[in-house]
């Protein structure tokens, strides 16, 4: 009996350093968040000081709220959904409230979300009455056997989950209506109105304390887009991608090019198959491949080590992050 007890004590002593090391490793797992509010002709001439302040305040609020939840043990999926919902409710962006008008004078919204731990993903496109499309995308991911549901079918599917619905007019803002009217007037000239704000899609990538990456993107698309047009934001691999092995990506820009280039996945593939760093892969895709195709835009990304990338080939990109060191930063223009 004594011999048996001695063996168990010895076993516990031998095991203790392993348990302690494992717990220490978990405590050292970095957490980080990176977000965007669109890329385009973002410069001080197009965005006044008051609007700059409003945008930065929303970004900081979203980052602070998300980081606090992360530190309290929230998952990357929960934080992505929460942050994107905050941005969908801010009229400064082209997602949810403040979404642009399509060619019929209505709003069609797209969103997607992806779980890097399982490669599960969900998306909705062309929805017109769901207040927070990112939540609908998560419902598709978690409660259906599909990845992407469109329009009325998507709205009918998520109806039983009690998501808040609104009249399409809820998404109206005076700024977007003015932009829509200006484009209609300028159509014959074949050019966009002076100082047209070509940005607003929102996105978020999160790395949690469990080592899991999640990414999400939400948009109202392009002003005066053809009724029924779907961009890259709800397309997994183009607008959104997450894989714990490599990185999480959310894209913003002219979606047709991001779909043709499968931009979000391409970055991950370069990391997985060529052993590129996140920054090197992002620059290769956004600054070379995408640019050569004629595509404007950018990406935000996070890798499994908590390293952040924010690469864009436009005048600016609304962006912010909380790094693995806990420091927060928000930017609008090119450095």
N, C-alpha and C positions, 0 to 999 in steps of 0.2 A: 504494500500500500504506500509506504513512504517512498519507495523507489518510483512508483507511478506518479505521485505528487511532484517529486523532484524533476521528473521528465517533463511534466506539464509546465512547471516554472521555468525550466531551461528553454523550452520551446517558446514560451511567451517572451522571454528576454531576447531570444534570437529574432523573434518576429517584430518586436517593438520598434527597432530602428526602421524597418521597412514600412510599418504603418505610419510612423512619424514623418518619414520622407514623403510618402504618398500624400499625406495631409498638407505638408509644406508645399508640394508641387501644386496642389489645388489652390492654395492660398496665393501662389505666385502667378496664377492664370490671369493674364491681362484682360481688362474689359475696355471697350471703346465704342464710340458712336461717330458716324459721319453722315451728314445730311446735305441735300441740295434743294434749291428752289428754282432750278432752270438755268440754262446757258443760252447766250445770244448776244445781241448788241447792248450789253450791259456796261454803261459808262456814266460818268457824272452828268453828261448832257441829257441823257434819257431818264435818269432817276434823280429827282430833287432831294435835298437834304432831309426833308420831312419823311419822304417815302423811304429813304435809306434807313432812317431811324426806326421806322415801323417794321421794316423787314428784319433788321438786326435784332430788334426786341423779340419778335416772334421766334427767330432762330434760337436765340439764347434761352428763351422760355422752354422751347421744345427740348433742347439739349440738357438743360438743368433738370427738367422733369424726368426725362428718360434716364439720365445718369443716376439720379437718386433712386429710381426704381431698380436699376441694374445692381447698384450697391446693396440693395435690400433683397437681392436674390431673384429678381424677375428674369424671365427667359428672353432670349434675343427676339423671338417671334412676338411676344407680348409687347416689348418695347418698340419694335418696328411698327406694329399696328397702332400703338398709342401715339407715337410721334407723327406718323403720317396723318392720323385723324386730326391732330392739332393743326397741321399744315393745310389739310383739306378745309378746315374751318376758317382759315385766314384769307380774306379777299385780296390780299397782295399777290396771291399765287394763282396759277392756272390749274386748279385742282379743287373739286368740290365748289364751295362758295368762291366765286370769282372765275369760274371756268369760262372759256371763250365760247362764242357763238359759232354754230356751224352754218352752212349755206342756207339753211331753212330758218335761221334765227332761233334755233334751239340749242340745248346743251346735251352732248353725248360724252359720257365719262368712261374712262378706262383705268384699270388698276391691276396690279399683280403682287404676289408675295411668294417667297420661296424659303424653305427650311434646309439649310446646308447640312444638317446632320442626317437627313433621310433622302434628300433631293425631291421631297414632295413639294408641289407647287399648286397654286390656284390663281385664277384670273377671271376678270369680267371685262366686257367691252360693250360700248354703246348703251350703257344704262342711263336712264334719264330721270329716275325718281329716287334713287338710293342716296341718302345724305352722305354716307361714308363708304365709297366703293372699295376701299382697302379692306374693310370688314367683310364685305361681300366676297372678295377674293379669298379671304381666309376661310370662309364658310365653304366655298367651293373646294378648297384644298382638303379640309378636314371632314367634310360630310358628303362628298360625292366621289364617284370613280373617274371623274373628268378633271381636266386642268383648266380649260377655258370655256366659259359660258357667255353667250352674247345676248344683248338687248332684252327683249321681253322674256325670253327663256330664262335668262339669268335672274331677272327680277322675280319671276314666278317661283323659281327654285328657292331663293333666299327668304321669300315672304314668310314662311313658317318659322323662321328664326327670329322674328320680331325686330328686324333692323328698322331703324327710323327711316321712313320715306317722306318725301316732300314733293310739292308741285315743282315742275321744271323751272318755273320763274324764281324759285328760291335761289338758284345759282346766279341770277342776274346781278350785275353791278354796273354802275354808270360808266366806269372806266372801260369795261369790256364792250359795252354797247357803243360807246364812242369809237373804239377801235374798229368794231364791226362796220359801223356806218362809214368810217373813213376809207376802209378797204373797198367797200361797195362803190364809193365815189371814184376811187383810184383804179378800179379794175380796168377801165378803158385805156389808162396810161401804161398799164403793164408793170407798175412798180408799187411798192409798199409806201404808205404815207411817211412823211418825215417824222423821225422820232418814234416810229412804231416799236412797241416793246415786244420783242420776239423771245420771250422766256416765260417760265412759270411752272412747268412740270415740277413735281416734288418727289423726293426719294430719300431713303434711309437705309443704312447698313449698320448692323450691330453685332458685336462679339460679346457674349456673356461669360460669366464666371465658370460656366460648365464647358467652355471651349467651343460653343456652338455659334455659328454664323447664320444670320437671317438677313434678307434684303426685301425691300418693297418699293414700289413706284406707283404714282397716281397722277393722272392728267386729264385735262379737258381737250387736249389735242391742239390742232392748228385753227386759228381764226379763219372763218369762212371755208372750213374744210367741207368737202363733198359729204352730203348726208350718207351715213353708213361707213365712212372712212375709219379704219383702225390703224393706229400707229404702233410703235415698238413697245410702248409702256406695258401692255398686257401680254406681250410675247416673251415667253421664257427663253432665255438665251440671247435675246436682242436687247430688251429694256431692263430686264432683271435676271440675275443669276446668283446662286449661293451654293457653295460646296465647301464643307469643312476642310477638305484636303488642300484647298487652294485659297479661295477668297469669296467675298460677296461683292456684287456690283449693282449699281443703279445708274441707268443712263438718262441723258436728257439732250434733246436736239431735234433735228429733222428726222423723224422716225423711219421714213422710207429707206434712208441710208443705213440706219442702225439695224434694220431687219435684213437688208441685203448683206451686210457685213457680219451679222450674228455677233455683234460687238461684245456684249457682256460675256458670252461663252468663250469667244475667241481669246479674251484676256486670260480666263481661267485655263484654257487649253495650253496657251503658251507657258503658263506656270507649271502645269502638270507634265507636259511632254517635253518641254525645252528647259525646264528648271529656271525660267525667268523669275526675277523678283516681281512683285505686284507693280511697282513703279515702272520698271522696264517694259513689262507687258502692256501696261496701260498706254504708255507713250508710243510704243510700236503700233498699236491699233488706232488710237485717237489722232496722233500727230502725223502718222504716216499713211497707214492703210485707209482710214476713214477720209482723211483729207484728200488723198489721191482720187477717191471716188467722187469728191465734191461735197462731202457731208460735213455739216456744221454741228458742233455740240461738245459734250464732255461726259465724263463719268466720275462717280465717287466710288471708292472701294476700300475694303478692309481685308487683310489677310489673317491667317490663323494665329500670327504672332502679335496682332494688334497694330500692325503698320498700316498707315493711312495713305491713300492716293487720291488726288483731286486734279484730274488732267482735263483740259479743255482747249479747243482750237478756235474759240470765239473771242470777242472782246472781253468777256467776263463770264463768271458763273457764280450765282448766289450759293454760298456753301458755308459749312461750319462743322466743327468736330469737337469732341472731348477725347483727347488722346489717352494712351495707356498710362501716362503720367498724371492724368487728372486735369490737365490744363485745357481750357476752353478757348476757342478762337472762331470768329465769324468773319467772312470776307465777301465782297461783292464784285470787285473789279480785279483785273489782272495785276499781279505784283509788279 
